[in-house]
Amino acid sequence: MPIFISKELVAIVRQHHKSVLKGIFKLFKDSHFCDSTIRCKSTEWRVHRVVVCSQSTILNGACSNPIEEGVIVLDDDLLPFVEQMIIFLYTLNYESKLDIPEISINMEGATDEKSMVIAPLVDAHMYALGGKYRIWRLKELSKEKFIDSLESASKQPYFKTCSDYIVSVIKLVYDSTPHADRGLRDVIKSTSKEFMSSWLKLSDGRDLLRRRPQLALDICDQIHGHPLNLPWPRTGRVEQCGACLQKRNDLRALYLCEECDLSYL
């Protein structure tokens, strides 16, 4: 027999949920009852294992078998995104509109403030972190934000004229996710018609297609109207992988790095 839950009870539960999240985040900000540390480069955050490990199997494993007792080292990732990931673990949200020095793009033709312009890049980075550390809700949220931020950007003149901007977004999406992860790739695929006619005239656009053949296949699928069902190789080539410092032997390789020639996911 189905259980009836009134709207009043649902409202109470949601309010309680918000109150609990607010209280836990306050404990994080005040460093009360923290029992672990996340370190990125020279920056450290005191965290609660029950909060961090309950949402990520990778961070759970890092806590169980730490390189340094009580410390989770995430030096392979950019500091601003690690910070936003930690904030997400406590609040189930993160900030897309950031002014991040590590993201440098050609702003010619852009009238919005930089934080507005790079929002799709921030969301793509957060999506990649969600996949890397298996924080599934972070992947879901960052995809939703990526769709919104990319839609907002596509309405601006610089979206079709700023080649460096377009290349940066597409390159990040295809280089930071494995072939089987269609989340952001399908978003790029579905919007490719909006900028393809002007973008493919640019040398950067053609070079991007040569280096990332799956992008070319996705665009062909979009033009053709349905998947072409062509066989796809197990490996593709990208410029950098990050696998030189951190190898994931439990996962099958999908890419081959041009710098270290190591296969990785």
Salt bridges, closest charged atoms under 4 A:
ASP30 OD2 - LYS26 NZ 2.83
GLU44 OE2 - ARG39 NE 2.93
GLU68 OE1 - ARG39 NH1 3.13
ASP77 OD1 - LYS132 NZ 2.90
ASP99 OD1 - LYS114 NZ 3.73
GLU140 OE1 - ARG137 NH1 3.18
GLU144 OE2 - ARG137 NH1 3.88
GLU151 OE2 - LYS155 NZ 3.97
ASP175 OD1 - ARG212 NE 2.79
ASP181 OD2 - LYS139 NZ 2.70
ASP186 OD1 - ARG182 NH2 2.89
ASP207 OD1 - ARG210 NH2 3.70
ASP207 OD2 - ARG211 NE 3.46
ASP218 OD2 - ARG182 NH2 3.11
ASP221 OD2 - LYS189 NZ 3.75
GLU239 OE1 - LYS171 NZ 3.01
GLU239 OE2 - ARG211 NH1 3.50
ASP250 OD2 - ARG134 NH2 3.78
GLU258 OE1 - ARG211 NH1 3.21
ASP261 OD1 - ARG237 NH2 3.31
